[in-house]
Amino acid sequence: MQKKSGLSFTQHALLEKISAYFQALSVHNHKPIYAKLDRRLFSPDNETIADCLAQAQTTLQTLRQLRDDQQAEFYAEKLVAQYHALLELSTANRASQRPAPAPKPSAAPKHSVHALPPAERLEKYYEFLTRLNDLIAEQAEQLLTCPTNDKPLLLQKIAASEQRKQRCQDAIDHLEEYLAFVAEREKKESAVWNDDLHPKSWTPKPTN
């Protein structure tokens, strides 16, 4: 009897989600890469998002065909890392392509939040989330006291704020998942490195 894939139902659902994202990302195929690539995930010779996407799709196809649990776990971790890396690349690409507004003479130059390191970016996202929560609370209070004719417009504003809040929360969830994966990977690599530097000594058993 052929052994079934070692992937759980949740992992299969994640594969479908990642596969759908890869299809959507194909519109950015011709876009150049502006960020430094992780050599453990992508070839440093890649020049466009299409190059990285092709490697990630290869990982996806390999994972779908595996029957060995340990190999499946390895490729699943790699695929998740490639998925989040592509999220980072596509986000940075869109930010770099967006025309910058003309700076005011008295204003200090502002840096895009997408150009920040992941940990700092996560902190900014939480700041944005707090502001949006405050804004929604303020708009909800206004809804209680505003004239009836103004309620439809205010409800539209609240709905728009809720959408912005959801996008912000989604960005936080993706980034936290990515940071957790990186931390776990570094922990494993550190453990392997320590084992190589300090191998366990062999102590012979005493003989009677």
matplotlib code that plots the C-alpha trace (Angstrom):
import matplotlib.pyplot as plt

x = [0.0, 1.3, 2.0, -0.1, 1.5, 2.7, 0.9, -2.0, -5.3, -4.2, -0.9, -2.9, -5.1, -2.0, -0.6, -3.7, -3.5, 0.1, -0.6, -3.4, -1.0, 1.7, -0.9, -1.8, 1.8, 2.4, 1.3, 4.6, 6.7, 8.7, 9.4, 13.1, 14.2, 15.3, 16.0, 18.9, 17.9, 18.3, 20.7, 18.9, 15.7, 16.6, 19.5, 21.5, 21.5, 17.8, 17.0, 13.2, 10.3, 9.6, 12.9, 12.1, 8.5, 9.8, 11.9, 9.1, 6.8, 9.3, 9.4, 5.6, 5.5, 8.1, 6.2, 3.0, 4.7, 6.6, 5.6, 8.3, 7.3, 10.7, 11.3, 7.8, 8.4, 11.7, 10.1, 7.0, 9.2, 11.2, 8.0, 6.5, 9.7, 9.7, 6.1, 6.8, 9.9, 7.9, 5.4, 8.2, 9.6, 6.3, 5.5, 8.9, 8.5, 5.2, 6.6, 9.6, 7.4, 5.0, 5.9, 7.2, 5.4, 7.3, 8.8, 7.8, 10.7, 10.3, 9.4, 12.0, 12.5, 10.2, 11.2, 8.7, 7.6, 8.2, 11.9, 12.3, 13.6, 10.8, 10.9, 10.7, 8.1, 6.0, 6.2, 5.0, 2.1, 1.0, 1.2, -1.1, -3.5, -3.8, -4.5, -7.1, -8.8, -8.9, -10.3, -13.0, -14.0, -14.2, -16.3, -18.6, -19.1, -19.9, -22.5, -24.5, -24.8, -24.7, -27.9, -29.7, -28.8, -25.1, -25.3, -24.9, -21.7, -20.3, -21.1, -19.2, -16.2, -16.4, -16.5, -13.5, -11.6, -12.6, -11.1, -7.9, -7.8, -8.3, -5.5, -3.2, -4.1, -3.4, 0.0, 0.7, -0.3, 1.9, 4.9, 4.6, 4.4, 7.5, 9.4, 8.5, 9.6, 13.0, 13.5, 12.8, 15.1, 17.9, 17.4, 17.7, 20.8, 22.4, 21.8, 23.5, 26.4, 26.8, 26.8, 29.5, 31.7, 31.1, 30.4, 29.4, 32.3, 32.1, 32.7, 33.4, 31.4, 33.4, 34.1, 33.5]
y = [0.0, 3.5, 5.7, 8.8, 12.3, 13.3, 16.6, 17.4, 18.8, 22.2, 22.0, 21.1, 24.1, 26.3, 24.8, 25.8, 29.3, 29.6, 28.2, 30.8, 33.6, 32.4, 32.6, 36.2, 37.1, 36.2, 39.8, 41.0, 38.5, 41.2, 43.3, 43.6, 42.8, 45.6, 43.6, 41.3, 37.6, 35.0, 32.4, 29.6, 30.3, 31.7, 31.9, 35.1, 35.3, 35.9, 39.3, 39.4, 38.2, 35.7, 33.9, 33.6, 32.6, 29.8, 28.4, 28.6, 26.9, 24.1, 23.7, 23.6, 20.9, 18.8, 19.0, 17.9, 14.7, 13.7, 10.7, 10.9, 12.8, 14.2, 15.5, 16.9, 18.8, 20.3, 21.4, 22.7, 24.9, 26.1, 26.8, 28.9, 30.9, 31.4, 32.5, 35.1, 36.2, 36.8, 38.7, 40.9, 41.3, 42.2, 44.7, 46.3, 46.4, 48.2, 50.7, 51.4, 51.9, 54.3, 57.9, 59.9, 63.1, 66.3, 67.1, 70.3, 72.7, 72.5, 68.8, 66.2, 63.4, 60.4, 56.8, 54.2, 51.8, 48.9, 49.7, 49.1, 45.8, 43.4, 43.8, 47.6, 47.4, 45.2, 47.9, 50.5, 48.3, 48.0, 51.8, 52.1, 49.5, 51.5, 54.7, 53.0, 51.6, 55.1, 56.5, 53.8, 54.5, 58.2, 57.7, 55.4, 58.1, 60.6, 58.2, 58.3, 62.1, 63.1, 64.2, 61.4, 62.8, 62.5, 58.9, 57.2, 59.1, 58.4, 54.7, 54.7, 56.2, 53.6, 50.8, 52.2, 52.5, 48.8, 47.7, 49.6, 48.0, 44.5, 45.1, 46.3, 43.2, 40.9, 42.5, 42.0, 38.4, 37.7, 39.5, 37.8, 34.4, 35.2, 36.4, 33.3, 31.1, 32.9, 32.7, 28.9, 28.4, 30.3, 28.3, 25.1, 26.3, 27.5, 24.1, 22.3, 24.8, 24.2, 20.4, 20.7, 22.9, 20.9, 17.3, 15.1, 13.2, 9.5, 7.9, 4.2, 2.1, 0.6, -3.0, -5.4]
z = [0.0, -0.9, 2.0, 2.2, 2.3, 5.8, 5.5, 7.9, 6.8, 8.1, 6.1, 2.9, 3.4, 3.8, 0.6, -1.3, 0.2, -0.8, -4.3, -4.8, -3.7, -6.1, -9.0, -7.9, -7.7, -11.3, -12.3, -10.8, -12.8, -14.7, -11.6, -10.5, -7.0, -4.8, -1.6, -0.6, -1.0, 1.6, 0.1, 2.0, 0.2, -3.2, -5.6, -5.2, -9.1, -9.2, -10.8, -10.9, -8.7, -11.4, -10.7, -7.0, -7.7, -10.0, -7.2, -4.7, -7.1, -7.5, -3.7, -3.7, -6.4, -4.6, -1.4, -3.0, -4.3, -1.1, 1.0, 3.6, 6.8, 7.6, 4.1, 3.9, 7.2, 5.8, 2.5, 4.2, 6.4, 3.4, 1.4, 4.3, 4.4, 0.7, 0.8, 3.5, 1.7, -1.5, 0.5, 1.7, -1.9, -3.5, -0.7, -1.0, -4.8, -4.7, -2.2, -4.4, -7.4, -5.7, -6.7, -3.7, -2.8, -3.1, 0.3, 2.1, 2.7, 6.5, 6.7, 7.6, 5.1, 5.9, 5.3, 4.1, 6.8, 4.3, 4.2, 8.0, 9.4, 10.1, 13.9, 13.6, 11.0, 13.3, 16.0, 13.5, 12.5, 16.1, 16.3, 13.2, 14.7, 17.9, 16.0, 13.9, 17.0, 18.5, 15.2, 15.0, 18.7, 18.0, 14.9, 16.8, 19.4, 16.7, 15.3, 18.5, 18.4, 14.8, 12.8, 11.0, 7.6, 8.5, 9.7, 6.2, 5.4, 8.9, 8.6, 5.3, 7.1, 9.9, 7.3, 5.6, 8.9, 9.7, 6.3, 7.0, 10.5, 9.0, 6.5, 9.3, 11.4, 8.4, 7.9, 11.7, 11.5, 8.4, 9.9, 13.3, 11.6, 9.6, 12.6, 14.6, 11.7, 11.4, 15.2, 15.2, 12.2, 13.8, 17.0, 15.1, 13.3, 16.6, 18.1, 15.2, 15.4, 19.1, 18.6, 16.0, 18.3, 21.4, 20.6, 23.5, 24.9, 25.0, 28.4, 28.4, 30.8, 33.7, 33.5, 36.3]

ax = plt.figure().add_subplot(projection="3d")
ax.plot(x, y, z, "-o")
ax.set_aspect("equal")
plt.show()
